[in-house]
Every structure is written in structure tokens, then in C-alpha cells.
Amino acid sequence: MLAGEKMNVSKYNLININNSVITNYNLENEKIELTVYLNLDKTVCIIGKADNNYCSWLSITNLYDFQINKEIFDFIANNRFNIFSHEYLVLGNEKYREIMDGYILHITRSSIEGKCWLTPFGSYYGEDSRKHHGRFFARDLQNFNTYLQAMCEFRTDDGSYIDILKSYLNILTSGVNYQKVKPLITILQREQYLKLSSNKIIRDLFLDCIKKSDYLYNRYMDEVR
């Protein structure tokens, strides 16, 4: 891109007419919020969510694509969308499963006066710094990933956590019901950073625990409906 040339950000949106869906209700006036997935290979999947059912933006970039990630955030924050889809339709089943195994972050619009965005980075993005929000986002993603990697290292450095995760998985696969293991599932949810562990054994064990937890939760919900 030449100096002074404006980036065509919309080209990064993988949602198009070919994978769009007709929504069951009107979403054109909805303000988009962001769900971001970080993966071990530094892939960043940015999803602009109209609500829990539909997305209007889905892009895949690299953590260190600073300028692109900056522009994407600003584009989503300042535009309305009229084409919607579901993540699995855009990505395809295999890529969808791969992305969803990443660390998930939510960046939501704030109802607090003077604050535009509530972030998982320990701060708000304020009204008075609106023009810098995309830059903050791209920078904070990189810094937060570094922090998550450090958490992984402290948690797994001596290898003893492998046995702990194995014991968790044994509990979750022993036929227990969701209510009994809900405290354990809460512990696992707080350790989602392990999805980014460079130790494949730990990462795979953790993902197995999460998938089993999801299964128990879904089965419980089916029973109580």
C-alpha cells in the first residue's frame, strides 16, 4: 500500500453474499460488538457480532498485522452492516473447529458515560480517545497474548500440571452429572489461557476437558428443558 493510500478494509471481511443468511429478525440497526479468537500460531479471528445468533464481520489475520487489525477494529466500530451469516458457514466445519479451539475474548460496548468499549485488557476505551481505539486494540492484542503466554509458562513449567489435567479429565468422563462437577468446570473456564500453551500434551488435555465439560453442560440443559 502506497504512503497516504487508504486501506480497503472491507476486503478482509469473509462474509459475502455467497455465505450470507436471511435473518429471522431485523438487525440492520444493531451496533456490532467483537468476539476475538487467539490461536497458538498467532492467528487472530475477529468476529463482529450483531447478537448471539448472527455475525456481520469475520476476518482472519495475524497477531502482528498491526495496521490491518487497527483498521478492522475502527471499521467495525464505525459502520453498519446489512449482510449476516454464521461463523461455521463462513469458515467451513474444519476451520471453524480449529478457530474455536483458540482463546476467546469479548470486547463490548459500554453503557458507562464517557466509556465506549469494555475490554478484557483491564481497561475501557474512552470517548475522548475514540480516534485511537483501533490502535489501542491492535497493541493490546499483542501485549495480552504475551501475558497469556507467560501465564502458560508459570502454570506448566515443571510438567506437574499434566497429571492434574489427567485427573480432571478422569473425573469428567466418570459418569458424573453437570451439577456435581460445576465447580471443576468453573476452574477450567478460568484457565482458558492453556489453549495457547506451547506444550501440546497440556494443550490437548485441556481441550479434551473443555469439550467434555461442554458435553456435560449440554446434556444437563437438555434434561432441564
C-alpha atoms as an extended CHARMM CRD file, in Angstrom:
* protein
*
       225  EXT
         1         1  MET       CA              0.0000000000        0.0000000000        0.0000000000  PROA      1               0.0000000000
         2         2  LEU       CA              1.4230000000        3.3790000000       -1.0080000000  PROA      2               0.0000000000
         3         3  ALA       CA              2.0220000000        6.1050000000        1.5630000000  PROA      3               0.0000000000
         4         4  GLY       CA             -1.1690000000        8.0910000000        2.0870000000  PROA      4               0.0000000000
         5         5  GLU       CA             -3.3040000000        5.4660000000        0.3240000000  PROA      5               0.0000000000
         6         6  LYS       CA             -6.4060000000        4.4230000000        2.2860000000  PROA      6               0.0000000000
         7         7  MET       CA             -6.6940000000        0.7390000000        3.0850000000  PROA      7               0.0000000000
         8         8  ASN       CA             -9.6850000000       -1.1330000000        1.6350000000  PROA      8               0.0000000000
         9         9  VAL       CA            -10.5870000000       -2.7650000000        4.9400000000  PROA      9               0.0000000000
        10        10  SER       CA            -13.8140000000       -4.3590000000        3.7590000000  PROA      10              0.0000000000
        11        11  LYS       CA            -11.8450000000       -6.8440000000        1.6330000000  PROA      11              0.0000000000
        12        12  TYR       CA            -10.8200000000       -8.6450000000        4.8320000000  PROA      12              0.0000000000
        13        13  ASN       CA            -14.4270000000       -9.4790000000        5.6860000000  PROA      13              0.0000000000
        14        14  LEU       CA            -15.0170000000      -13.1160000000        4.6870000000  PROA      14              0.0000000000
        15        15  ILE       CA            -18.8030000000      -12.7100000000        4.9180000000  PROA      15              0.0000000000
        16        16  ASN       CA            -20.3080000000      -12.1920000000        1.4940000000  PROA      16              0.0000000000
        17        17  ILE       CA            -23.4780000000      -12.8160000000       -0.4650000000  PROA      17              0.0000000000
        18        18  ASN       CA            -22.4800000000      -16.4360000000       -1.1040000000  PROA      18              0.0000000000
        19        19  ASN       CA            -22.3240000000      -17.4210000000        2.5820000000  PROA      19              0.0000000000
        20        20  SER       CA            -24.8960000000      -14.9680000000        3.9480000000  PROA      20              0.0000000000
        21        21  VAL       CA            -28.1970000000      -15.9480000000        5.5380000000  PROA      21              0.0000000000
        22        22  ILE       CA            -31.5880000000      -14.3200000000        5.8380000000  PROA      22              0.0000000000
        23        23  THR       CA            -32.0500000000      -13.3350000000        9.4690000000  PROA      23              0.0000000000
        24        24  ASN       CA            -35.2110000000      -14.1720000000       11.3720000000  PROA      24              0.0000000000
        25        25  TYR       CA            -35.4720000000      -10.5640000000       12.5570000000  PROA      25              0.0000000000
        26        26  ASN       CA            -34.1630000000       -7.1210000000       11.6220000000  PROA      26              0.0000000000
        27        27  LEU       CA            -30.5570000000       -6.4890000000       12.6550000000  PROA      27              0.0000000000
        28        28  GLU       CA            -29.5680000000       -3.5850000000       10.4530000000  PROA      28              0.0000000000
        29        29  ASN       CA            -29.6960000000       -1.0760000000       13.3050000000  PROA      29              0.0000000000
        30        30  GLU       CA            -27.7830000000       -3.2390000000       15.7630000000  PROA      30              0.0000000000
        31        31  LYS       CA            -24.4140000000       -1.9830000000       16.9690000000  PROA      31              0.0000000000
        32        32  ILE       CA            -21.7730000000       -4.6170000000       16.3700000000  PROA      32              0.0000000000
        33        33  GLU       CA            -19.6180000000       -5.9560000000       19.2030000000  PROA      33              0.0000000000
        34        34  LEU       CA            -16.4580000000       -8.0260000000       18.8780000000  PROA      34              0.0000000000
        35        35  THR       CA            -15.5130000000      -11.5780000000       19.6810000000  PROA      35              0.0000000000
        36        36  VAL       CA            -11.8570000000      -12.3870000000       19.0650000000  PROA      36              0.0000000000
        37        37  TYR       CA            -10.1540000000      -15.7770000000       18.9650000000  PROA      37              0.0000000000
        38        38  LEU       CA             -6.3930000000      -16.0060000000       19.5370000000  PROA      38              0.0000000000
        39        39  ASN       CA             -4.6450000000      -19.1850000000       18.4200000000  PROA      39              0.0000000000
        40        40  LEU       CA             -1.2470000000      -20.6440000000       19.1850000000  PROA      40              0.0000000000
        41        41  ASP       CA              0.0090000000      -19.9550000000       15.6470000000  PROA      41              0.0000000000
        42        42  LYS       CA             -0.7660000000      -16.2260000000       16.1850000000  PROA      42              0.0000000000
        43        43  THR       CA             -3.8940000000      -16.4040000000       14.0330000000  PROA      43              0.0000000000
        44        44  VAL       CA             -6.4540000000      -13.7900000000       15.0320000000  PROA      44              0.0000000000
        45        45  CYS       CA            -10.0900000000      -14.3240000000       14.0980000000  PROA      45              0.0000000000
        46        46  ILE       CA            -12.0930000000      -11.1140000000       14.5950000000  PROA      46              0.0000000000
        47        47  ILE       CA            -15.8570000000      -11.5790000000       14.5640000000  PROA      47              0.0000000000
        48        48  GLY       CA            -18.3150000000       -8.7090000000       14.5320000000  PROA      48              0.0000000000
        49        49  LYS       CA            -21.3940000000       -9.9900000000       16.3260000000  PROA      49              0.0000000000
        50        50  ALA       CA            -24.8380000000       -8.4720000000       15.7990000000  PROA      50              0.0000000000
        51        51  ASP       CA            -26.1090000000      -10.7500000000       18.5810000000  PROA      51              0.0000000000
        52        52  ASN       CA            -25.6010000000      -14.3180000000       19.7880000000  PROA      52              0.0000000000
        53        53  ASN       CA            -27.0590000000      -15.7570000000       16.5890000000  PROA      53              0.0000000000
        54        54  TYR       CA            -25.5970000000      -13.7130000000       13.7420000000  PROA      54              0.0000000000
        55        55  CYS       CA            -22.2890000000      -12.1450000000       12.7500000000  PROA      55              0.0000000000
        56        56  SER       CA            -21.6970000000       -9.4440000000       10.1600000000  PROA      56              0.0000000000
        57        57  TRP       CA            -17.8960000000       -9.4680000000       10.1080000000  PROA      57              0.0000000000
        58        58  LEU       CA            -15.3800000000      -12.3030000000       10.1560000000  PROA      58              0.0000000000
        59        59  SER       CA            -11.7280000000      -11.8340000000        9.2990000000  PROA      59              0.0000000000
        60        60  ILE       CA             -8.5860000000      -13.8780000000        9.8080000000  PROA      60              0.0000000000
        61        61  THR       CA             -5.3250000000      -12.0230000000       10.2740000000  PROA      61              0.0000000000
        62        62  ASN       CA             -2.0550000000      -12.4410000000       12.1340000000  PROA      62              0.0000000000
        63        63  LEU       CA             -1.4570000000      -11.0900000000       15.6240000000  PROA      63              0.0000000000
        64        64  TYR       CA              1.3420000000       -8.9240000000       14.2560000000  PROA      64              0.0000000000
        65        65  ASP       CA             -0.6780000000       -7.4450000000       11.3890000000  PROA      65              0.0000000000
        66        66  PHE       CA             -0.8430000000       -4.2750000000       13.4620000000  PROA      66              0.0000000000
        67        67  GLN       CA             -2.1290000000       -1.8630000000       10.8240000000  PROA      67              0.0000000000
        68        68  ILE       CA             -4.6950000000       -4.2970000000        9.4530000000  PROA      68              0.0000000000
        69        69  ASN       CA             -6.0710000000       -5.1760000000       12.9050000000  PROA      69              0.0000000000
        70        70  LYS       CA             -6.2210000000       -1.4890000000       13.7710000000  PROA      70              0.0000000000
        71        71  GLU       CA             -8.1960000000       -0.6520000000       10.6420000000  PROA      71              0.0000000000
        72        72  ILE       CA            -10.5450000000       -3.6120000000       11.1130000000  PROA      72              0.0000000000
        73        73  PHE       CA            -11.4720000000       -2.5160000000       14.6290000000  PROA      73              0.0000000000
        74        74  ASP       CA            -12.1530000000        1.0470000000       13.5060000000  PROA      74              0.0000000000
        75        75  PHE       CA            -14.1930000000       -0.1560000000       10.5310000000  PROA      75              0.0000000000
        76        76  ILE       CA            -16.3980000000       -2.4060000000       12.6630000000  PROA      76              0.0000000000
        77        77  ALA       CA            -16.8130000000        0.2900000000       15.3210000000  PROA      77              0.0000000000
        78        78  ASN       CA            -17.9160000000        2.9600000000       12.8800000000  PROA      78              0.0000000000
        79        79  ASN       CA            -20.0240000000        1.1780000000       10.2720000000  PROA      79              0.0000000000
        80        80  ARG       CA            -23.3940000000       -0.5140000000        9.9430000000  PROA      80              0.0000000000
        81        81  PHE       CA            -23.8140000000       -3.8550000000        8.2150000000  PROA      81              0.0000000000
        82        82  ASN       CA            -26.6270000000       -5.4060000000        6.2220000000  PROA      82              0.0000000000
        83        83  ILE       CA            -25.2300000000       -8.8510000000        5.3830000000  PROA      83              0.0000000000
        84        84  PHE       CA            -25.1800000000      -11.5170000000        8.1040000000  PROA      84              0.0000000000
        85        85  SER       CA            -24.0760000000      -15.1110000000        8.4920000000  PROA      85              0.0000000000
        86        86  HSD       CA            -22.9920000000      -17.8080000000       10.9460000000  PROA      86              0.0000000000
        87        87  GLU       CA            -19.3500000000      -18.4970000000       11.7440000000  PROA      87              0.0000000000
        88        88  TYR       CA            -19.4120000000      -22.1380000000       10.6680000000  PROA      88              0.0000000000
        89        89  LEU       CA            -20.8640000000      -21.2220000000        7.2640000000  PROA      89              0.0000000000
        90        90  VAL       CA            -18.0960000000      -18.7140000000        6.6340000000  PROA      90              0.0000000000
        91        91  LEU       CA            -15.2190000000      -20.8710000000        7.8570000000  PROA      91              0.0000000000
        92        92  GLY       CA            -16.3480000000      -24.3840000000        6.9940000000  PROA      92              0.0000000000
        93        93  ASN       CA            -16.5180000000      -27.1020000000        9.6160000000  PROA      93              0.0000000000
        94        94  GLU       CA            -12.8020000000      -27.9620000000        9.8580000000  PROA      94              0.0000000000
        95        95  LYS       CA            -11.5520000000      -24.3710000000       10.0550000000  PROA      95              0.0000000000
        96        96  TYR       CA            -14.4100000000      -23.4950000000       12.3910000000  PROA      96              0.0000000000
        97        97  ARG       CA            -13.3430000000      -26.1780000000       14.8900000000  PROA      97              0.0000000000
        98        98  GLU       CA             -9.7250000000      -25.0590000000       14.6330000000  PROA      98              0.0000000000
        99        99  ILE       CA            -10.5490000000      -21.3970000000       15.3030000000  PROA      99              0.0000000000
       100       100  MET       CA            -12.9820000000      -22.1640000000       18.1180000000  PROA      100             0.0000000000
       101       101  ASP       CA            -10.2310000000      -24.0200000000       19.9830000000  PROA      101             0.0000000000
       102       102  GLY       CA             -8.4950000000      -20.6760000000       20.4760000000  PROA      102             0.0000000000
       103       103  TYR       CA             -8.5830000000      -18.3030000000       23.4260000000  PROA      103             0.0000000000
       104       104  ILE       CA            -11.7390000000      -16.2290000000       23.2940000000  PROA      104             0.0000000000
       105       105  LEU       CA            -12.0190000000      -12.5150000000       24.1290000000  PROA      105             0.0000000000
       106       106  HSD       CA            -15.1000000000      -10.2860000000       24.1730000000  PROA      106             0.0000000000
       107       107  ILE       CA            -14.9860000000       -6.5480000000       23.5110000000  PROA      107             0.0000000000
       108       108  THR       CA            -18.3690000000       -4.9930000000       24.2170000000  PROA      108             0.0000000000
       109       109  ARG       CA            -19.8720000000       -1.5490000000       24.0230000000  PROA      109             0.0000000000
       110       110  SER       CA            -20.0200000000        0.1920000000       27.3760000000  PROA      110             0.0000000000
       111       111  SER       CA            -23.0780000000        1.7900000000       28.9480000000  PROA      111             0.0000000000
       112       112  ILE       CA            -20.8910000000        3.9030000000       31.2540000000  PROA      112             0.0000000000
       113       113  GLU       CA            -20.8340000000        7.5780000000       30.3770000000  PROA      113             0.0000000000
       114       114  GLY       CA            -17.5990000000        8.5780000000       28.6770000000  PROA      114             0.0000000000
       115       115  LYS       CA            -16.5800000000        4.9580000000       28.0390000000  PROA      115             0.0000000000
       116       116  CYS       CA            -17.0780000000        3.4440000000       24.5870000000  PROA      116             0.0000000000
       117       117  TRP       CA            -15.7560000000       -0.0940000000       24.9300000000  PROA      117             0.0000000000
       118       118  LEU       CA            -15.2810000000       -2.5710000000       27.7580000000  PROA      118             0.0000000000
       119       119  THR       CA            -12.2280000000       -4.7040000000       27.0130000000  PROA      119             0.0000000000
       120       120  PRO       CA            -10.6370000000       -7.8210000000       28.5460000000  PROA      120             0.0000000000
       121       121  PHE       CA             -7.3290000000       -5.9670000000       28.7110000000  PROA      121             0.0000000000
       122       122  GLY       CA             -8.0020000000       -4.3480000000       32.0940000000  PROA      122             0.0000000000
       123       123  SER       CA             -9.2370000000       -1.0500000000       30.6920000000  PROA      123             0.0000000000
       124       124  TYR       CA            -12.0020000000        0.7930000000       28.8740000000  PROA      124             0.0000000000
       125       125  TYR       CA            -11.5970000000        2.6580000000       25.6100000000  PROA      125             0.0000000000
       126       126  GLY       CA            -12.8920000000        6.1320000000       26.3660000000  PROA      126             0.0000000000
       127       127  GLU       CA            -14.9770000000        8.5570000000       24.3600000000  PROA      127             0.0000000000
       128       128  ASP       CA            -12.1810000000       11.1320000000       24.4240000000  PROA      128             0.0000000000
       129       129  SER       CA             -9.7560000000        8.7630000000       22.6650000000  PROA      129             0.0000000000
       130       130  ARG       CA            -12.1230000000        7.3780000000       20.0290000000  PROA      130             0.0000000000
       131       131  LYS       CA             -9.7630000000        8.0250000000       17.1100000000  PROA      131             0.0000000000
       132       132  HSD       CA             -7.1050000000        5.8670000000       18.7780000000  PROA      132             0.0000000000
       133       133  HSD       CA             -9.2850000000        2.8460000000       19.6130000000  PROA      133             0.0000000000
       134       134  GLY       CA             -8.1290000000        0.7240000000       16.6750000000  PROA      134             0.0000000000
       135       135  ARG       CA             -4.5060000000        1.3670000000       17.5630000000  PROA      135             0.0000000000
       136       136  PHE       CA             -5.2020000000        0.5050000000       21.2110000000  PROA      136             0.0000000000
       137       137  PHE       CA             -6.8840000000       -2.7260000000       20.1080000000  PROA      137             0.0000000000
       138       138  ALA       CA             -4.0330000000       -3.8830000000       17.8520000000  PROA      138             0.0000000000
       139       139  ARG       CA             -1.4630000000       -3.0490000000       20.5350000000  PROA      139             0.0000000000
       140       140  ASP       CA             -3.4540000000       -4.6090000000       23.3870000000  PROA      140             0.0000000000
       141       141  LEU       CA             -3.9600000000       -7.8560000000       21.4690000000  PROA      141             0.0000000000
       142       142  GLN       CA             -0.2060000000       -8.2810000000       21.1520000000  PROA      142             0.0000000000
       143       143  ASN       CA              0.5020000000       -7.3810000000       24.7770000000  PROA      143             0.0000000000
       144       144  PHE       CA             -2.3050000000       -9.5840000000       26.0650000000  PROA      144             0.0000000000
       145       145  ASN       CA             -1.0740000000      -12.5570000000       24.0660000000  PROA      145             0.0000000000
       146       146  THR       CA              2.3790000000      -12.1130000000       25.6380000000  PROA      146             0.0000000000
       147       147  TYR       CA              0.7510000000      -12.0540000000       29.0770000000  PROA      147             0.0000000000
       148       148  LEU       CA             -1.2560000000      -15.2040000000       28.3510000000  PROA      148             0.0000000000
       149       149  GLN       CA              1.8870000000      -16.9970000000       27.1890000000  PROA      149             0.0000000000
       150       150  ALA       CA              3.6190000000      -16.0350000000       30.4360000000  PROA      150             0.0000000000
       151       151  MET       CA              0.6730000000      -17.4580000000       32.4080000000  PROA      151             0.0000000000
       152       152  CYS       CA              1.0300000000      -20.7120000000       30.4950000000  PROA      152             0.0000000000
       153       153  GLU       CA              4.7090000000      -20.9230000000       31.3070000000  PROA      153             0.0000000000
       154       154  PHE       CA              4.2090000000      -20.3440000000       35.0270000000  PROA      154             0.0000000000
       155       155  ARG       CA              1.3560000000      -22.8650000000       35.1670000000  PROA      155             0.0000000000
       156       156  THR       CA              3.0430000000      -25.6400000000       33.2190000000  PROA      156             0.0000000000
       157       157  ASP       CA              6.7910000000      -25.1110000000       33.6720000000  PROA      157             0.0000000000
       158       158  ASP       CA              7.5790000000      -28.1830000000       35.7980000000  PROA      158             0.0000000000
       159       159  GLY       CA              5.2040000000      -30.5210000000       33.9460000000  PROA      159             0.0000000000
       160       160  SER       CA              3.2040000000      -31.4470000000       37.0390000000  PROA      160             0.0000000000
       161       161  TYR       CA              0.0150000000      -29.9260000000       35.6580000000  PROA      161             0.0000000000
       162       162  ILE       CA             -0.2150000000      -32.7700000000       33.1610000000  PROA      162             0.0000000000
       163       163  ASP       CA             -1.1990000000      -35.1380000000       35.9650000000  PROA      163             0.0000000000
       164       164  ILE       CA             -3.7120000000      -32.6220000000       37.3060000000  PROA      164             0.0000000000
       165       165  LEU       CA             -5.3780000000      -32.2790000000       33.9100000000  PROA      165             0.0000000000
       166       166  LYS       CA             -5.4530000000      -36.0550000000       33.5550000000  PROA      166             0.0000000000
       167       167  SER       CA             -7.2410000000      -36.2940000000       36.9070000000  PROA      167             0.0000000000
       168       168  TYR       CA             -9.7140000000      -33.5980000000       35.8240000000  PROA      168             0.0000000000
       169       169  LEU       CA            -10.4370000000      -35.4980000000       32.6150000000  PROA      169             0.0000000000
       170       170  ASN       CA            -10.9430000000      -38.7370000000       34.5350000000  PROA      170             0.0000000000
       171       171  ILE       CA            -13.4960000000      -37.0020000000       36.7560000000  PROA      171             0.0000000000
       172       172  LEU       CA            -15.3240000000      -35.5100000000       33.7760000000  PROA      172             0.0000000000
       173       173  THR       CA            -15.5200000000      -38.8670000000       31.9900000000  PROA      173             0.0000000000
       174       174  SER       CA            -16.5450000000      -40.9210000000       35.0260000000  PROA      174             0.0000000000
       175       175  GLY       CA            -20.2870000000      -40.5680000000       34.5060000000  PROA      175             0.0000000000
       176       176  VAL       CA            -20.7930000000      -37.6600000000       36.9150000000  PROA      176             0.0000000000
       177       177  ASN       CA            -23.5560000000      -35.1420000000       36.3380000000  PROA      177             0.0000000000
       178       178  TYR       CA            -23.0110000000      -31.4950000000       35.4660000000  PROA      178             0.0000000000
       179       179  GLN       CA            -24.1340000000      -30.0940000000       38.8120000000  PROA      179             0.0000000000
       180       180  LYS       CA            -21.5800000000      -32.1610000000       40.7140000000  PROA      180             0.0000000000
       181       181  VAL       CA            -18.6240000000      -31.0470000000       38.5850000000  PROA      181             0.0000000000
       182       182  LYS       CA            -19.7470000000      -27.4590000000       38.0010000000  PROA      182             0.0000000000
       183       183  PRO       CA            -17.0210000000      -26.1100000000       40.3730000000  PROA      183             0.0000000000
       184       184  LEU       CA            -14.3770000000      -28.0230000000       38.3870000000  PROA      184             0.0000000000
       185       185  ILE       CA            -15.7540000000      -26.6350000000       35.1260000000  PROA      185             0.0000000000
       186       186  THR       CA            -15.5230000000      -23.1320000000       36.5950000000  PROA      186             0.0000000000
       187       187  ILE       CA            -11.8420000000      -23.7470000000       37.3870000000  PROA      187             0.0000000000
       188       188  LEU       CA            -11.2390000000      -24.8920000000       33.8140000000  PROA      188             0.0000000000
       189       189  GLN       CA            -13.0160000000      -21.8690000000       32.3630000000  PROA      189             0.0000000000
       190       190  ARG       CA            -10.6590000000      -19.6120000000       34.3040000000  PROA      190             0.0000000000
       191       191  GLU       CA             -7.6730000000      -21.3670000000       32.7690000000  PROA      191             0.0000000000
       192       192  GLN       CA             -8.5910000000      -20.8900000000       29.1090000000  PROA      192             0.0000000000
       193       193  TYR       CA             -5.1370000000      -19.4510000000       28.5130000000  PROA      193             0.0000000000
       194       194  LEU       CA             -3.9140000000      -23.0590000000       28.4110000000  PROA      194             0.0000000000
       195       195  LYS       CA             -5.3620000000      -23.2080000000       24.9070000000  PROA      195             0.0000000000
       196       196  LEU       CA             -2.2590000000      -21.2280000000       23.9540000000  PROA      196             0.0000000000
       197       197  SER       CA              0.2330000000      -23.4830000000       25.7170000000  PROA      197             0.0000000000
       198       198  SER       CA              3.2130000000      -24.4970000000       23.6010000000  PROA      198             0.0000000000
       199       199  ASN       CA              3.1320000000      -27.8670000000       25.3970000000  PROA      199             0.0000000000
       200       200  LYS       CA              0.9570000000      -29.9820000000       23.0920000000  PROA      200             0.0000000000
       201       201  ILE       CA              0.1970000000      -32.5910000000       25.7590000000  PROA      201             0.0000000000
       202       202  ILE       CA             -1.1440000000      -29.9540000000       28.1390000000  PROA      202             0.0000000000
       203       203  ARG       CA             -2.9980000000      -28.1200000000       25.3870000000  PROA      203             0.0000000000
       204       204  ASP       CA             -4.6940000000      -31.2900000000       24.1180000000  PROA      204             0.0000000000
       205       205  LEU       CA             -5.6040000000      -32.4660000000       27.6220000000  PROA      205             0.0000000000
       206       206  PHE       CA             -7.0910000000      -29.0920000000       28.4260000000  PROA      206             0.0000000000
       207       207  LEU       CA             -9.1300000000      -29.0370000000       25.2120000000  PROA      207             0.0000000000
       208       208  ASP       CA            -10.3990000000      -32.5490000000       25.9820000000  PROA      208             0.0000000000
       209       209  CYS       CA            -11.5160000000      -31.3100000000       29.4070000000  PROA      209             0.0000000000
       210       210  ILE       CA            -13.3020000000      -28.3290000000       27.8670000000  PROA      210             0.0000000000
       211       211  LYS       CA            -15.0710000000      -30.4680000000       25.2760000000  PROA      211             0.0000000000
       212       212  LYS       CA            -16.2050000000      -32.9220000000       27.9310000000  PROA      212             0.0000000000
       213       213  SER       CA            -17.3890000000      -30.0120000000       30.0930000000  PROA      213             0.0000000000
       214       214  ASP       CA            -19.4230000000      -28.6760000000       27.1780000000  PROA      214             0.0000000000
       215       215  TYR       CA            -20.9330000000      -32.0990000000       26.6280000000  PROA      215             0.0000000000
       216       216  LEU       CA            -21.9970000000      -32.3810000000       30.2780000000  PROA      216             0.0000000000
       217       217  TYR       CA            -23.4780000000      -28.8800000000       30.2100000000  PROA      217             0.0000000000
       218       218  ASN       CA            -25.4400000000      -29.5110000000       27.0080000000  PROA      218             0.0000000000
       219       219  ARG       CA            -26.7570000000      -32.8030000000       28.3570000000  PROA      219             0.0000000000
       220       220  TYR       CA            -27.8310000000      -31.0740000000       31.5670000000  PROA      220             0.0000000000
       221       221  MET       CA            -29.6330000000      -28.3430000000       29.6210000000  PROA      221             0.0000000000
       222       222  ASP       CA            -31.4520000000      -30.9590000000       27.5470000000  PROA      222             0.0000000000
       223       223  GLU       CA            -32.6490000000      -32.6050000000       30.7470000000  PROA      223             0.0000000000
       224       224  VAL       CA            -33.9510000000      -29.4400000000       32.4130000000  PROA      224             0.0000000000
       225       225  ARG       CA            -35.7570000000      -28.0420000000       29.3510000000  PROA      225             0.0000000000
